[in-house]
Amino acid sequence: MLGMTEPQVWTLIGVFAAGMFGTITLISTMFLRMMQNGFDGVRKEFEGVRKEIGSEFASVRTEIHALHGRIDHLDRDVNAIYRHLFGIDRG
C-alpha cells in the first residue's frame, strides 16, 4: 500500500482542483462562445427578414398610391356619367 505524506495529499488535491477548475472554465468559455455565435446568426436572420418586410411594405405602399390614383380617375368618371345622365351639366 502506498503511503502518502500530508503535503503530497494536499498537492494532489490542489492539482485535481486546478484541473477541474480549468476544465470547467474551458467548457463554460466554449459554451458561451457557441451561444454568442448562435445569437449572432439569429440577429442576422432577423435583420434580413426586417429588410425584406420593409421592401415588401414599400412595394405595397407604391401599389396603394397607384390604386388611389385610379380610384380618383374612376370617381371623376362616375361623377361625369352621373352629371350627364341627370342633366346636371347642361345648366
Backbone torsions as a table, in degrees:
resi	resn	phi	psi	omega
1	MET	NA	138.7	-179.6
2	LEU	-81.6	129.7	176.0
3	GLY	-107.1	123.8	-179.6
4	MET	-109.5	143.0	176.8
5	THR	-79.4	165.8	-178.5
6	GLU	-61.6	-41.8	177.1
7	PRO	-62.8	-33.3	177.8
8	GLN	-67.7	-40.5	178.2
9	VAL	-63.1	-45.7	179.7
10	TRP	-65.8	-35.5	176.3
11	THR	-65.1	-43.9	178.2
12	LEU	-62.7	-41.3	177.3
13	ILE	-62.8	-42.9	179.5
14	GLY	-63.5	-42.8	178.6
15	VAL	-64.6	-43.4	178.8
16	PHE	-63.1	-43.9	-180.0
17	ALA	-64.2	-41.3	179.2
18	ALA	-64.8	-40.3	177.5
19	GLY	-63.7	-43.0	178.8
20	MET	-66.2	-42.9	179.3
21	PHE	-63.0	-42.3	177.8
22	GLY	-63.2	-41.7	179.1
23	THR	-64.6	-44.8	179.0
24	ILE	-63.1	-41.4	178.5
25	THR	-62.7	-45.1	-179.9
26	LEU	-62.4	-46.6	-178.7
27	ILE	-65.1	-43.5	-179.2
28	SER	-67.5	-37.4	177.1
29	THR	-63.8	-43.7	178.7
30	MET	-64.0	-41.2	179.7
31	PHE	-63.7	-45.1	179.5
32	LEU	-63.9	-39.3	178.3
33	ARG	-64.8	-41.6	178.7
34	MET	-63.8	-41.8	178.6
35	MET	-65.3	-41.0	179.3
36	GLN	-63.3	-41.3	177.5
37	ASN	-63.3	-40.0	177.9
38	GLY	-63.9	-43.7	178.7
39	PHE	-65.1	-38.8	177.9
40	ASP	-62.6	-40.3	177.7
41	GLY	-63.6	-43.0	178.7
42	VAL	-64.9	-40.6	179.0
43	ARG	-60.8	-42.3	178.9
44	LYS	-65.5	-39.3	178.0
45	GLU	-62.6	-44.3	179.0
46	PHE	-63.5	-38.9	177.5
47	GLU	-62.2	-41.4	177.9
48	GLY	-64.1	-42.7	179.1
49	VAL	-65.6	-40.3	179.6
50	ARG	-62.7	-42.0	178.7
51	LYS	-66.1	-40.2	179.9
52	GLU	-64.4	-43.8	179.3
53	ILE	-65.2	-39.3	178.2
54	GLY	-60.7	-42.4	178.9
55	SER	-68.6	-35.4	177.0
56	GLU	-64.1	-43.6	178.3
57	PHE	-64.4	-37.0	177.8
58	ALA	-62.7	-42.1	179.0
59	SER	-68.6	-34.8	176.8
60	VAL	-65.4	-40.9	177.2
61	ARG	-60.4	-42.5	179.0
62	THR	-61.6	-43.5	179.2
63	GLU	-65.7	-37.2	179.3
64	ILE	-66.0	-41.5	177.9
65	HIS	-62.9	-40.3	178.0
66	ALA	-64.7	-42.1	178.3
67	LEU	-64.1	-38.6	177.7
68	HIS	-61.0	-41.0	176.7
69	GLY	-62.7	-41.0	178.9
70	ARG	-65.8	-38.6	179.5
71	ILE	-65.8	-38.8	176.7
72	ASP	-60.3	-43.6	178.6
73	HIS	-65.3	-41.3	178.8
74	LEU	-63.6	-40.6	178.5
75	ASP	-63.1	-42.2	177.8
76	ARG	-62.2	-43.7	-179.2
77	ASP	-66.5	-41.3	178.8
78	VAL	-64.4	-40.3	177.3
79	ASN	-64.1	-38.6	178.7
80	ALA	-65.1	-43.1	177.9
81	ILE	-63.4	-43.5	179.2
82	TYR	-59.8	-47.6	179.7
83	ARG	-63.6	-37.3	-179.6
84	HIS	-68.7	-44.6	-177.8
85	LEU	-66.1	-39.2	-175.7
86	PHE	-97.8	7.2	173.8
87	GLY	68.1	25.4	-178.4
88	ILE	-72.7	-34.3	-175.5
89	ASP	-81.7	-4.6	-176.9
90	ARG	-86.9	-8.8	174.8
91	GLY	86.9	NA	NA
